[in-house]
Amino acid sequence: MSDIKVIEREELKEKPQGPIGFGQLFTDYMFTMDYNKEEGWHNAVIMPYQNIEISPAAQVLHYGQAVFEGMKAYRQGDDIILFRPDENFKRMNKSNARLNIPEVDGEFLLDALQQLVRLEQDWIPSGQGESLYIRPFVIATEPYLGVHAATEYKFMIILSPVGAYYGDDQLMATRIYVEDEYVRAVRGGVGFAKVAGNYAASLAAQTRASELGYHQVLWLDGVEQRYIEEVGSMNIFFVINGKVVTPELNGSILPGITRKSILQLAEYLGYEVEERRIAIEEILSSEYVSEIFGTGTAAVISPVGSIRYKDQEVVINDGVTGPVTQRLYDEYTAIQEGKKEDPFNWCLKIK
Ligand code: COI
């Protein structure tokens, strides 16, 4: 596939004034391309953001063949950067492979994404903690009610200017509910893949947790319901005895790009880091757990102020952001916002 057709819109939307929240505003344009067996991926178009038409029999609506990604673009003075976008397209292809969706061409998509973000650069907010959230996704569009890997797909990228994921304050300490009935994923399943169904499966527990006054659910492993996995919208980290510790990737945890970056950054800053199995009772009983925080593209680094498991509630660091979390947040966002040198080459400047 070579050229990307551009369909211009007649009028641009009003840009938002004031707080922008998360994921409710969408820019003027989007990218789409289609797949069929004869042509492979084809029909790449940048077009005005609009509703799409799919058949009521489209396979995604019945059997859930849907994969997505989340990444961000930042303003760095006069430059615009994408943060580790190659990692997202690599992960998307791993998710695609698991759901039997055809591979996408990461290099082509990176070019397409740069073209789209360049066109939409006025939508990149520059306030504290703000960025342009990028949502690539792929859905099965073949109209067929038999269960098989679809032969037709649509890939799209939409863009949304965003602020903090939880409330107005990026460093608001969240309250976490440890789910002890449902599980998110099992080994050999799709837990490691960024598939829509993982998020659908989390919602009953998420709703129950939020009715009880918690922001998020912490998932335990699907076999013993004992080992900590992830939060669903974030990976999870603990500061134990001064060491930065996170559950090891085991096939049922999402290999977060922020997770990977924070492990690299923490080590670079001189912290000892460790990826290992972490039992929930270790966290509840240890006087050495001084901080907990989540990591994710949307959540960035989000401190956890308390954690509830069954009838036990443990407050962490008096319910406020701890020094390690704060330092990692400051250093990480300084790299993303171009305020500090990027020793890892994570920021891709848009040409
Ligand atoms: C992201 O962090 O980009 C995600 O996809 C998580 C989602 C729950 C917003």
Boltz pocket constraint, residues with backbone or C-beta under 6 A from the ligand:
constraints:
  - pocket:
      binder: B
      contacts: [[A, 69], [A, 70], [A, 71], [A, 232], [A, 233], [A, 234], [A, 296], [A, 297], [A, 298], [A, 299]]
      max_distance: 6.0
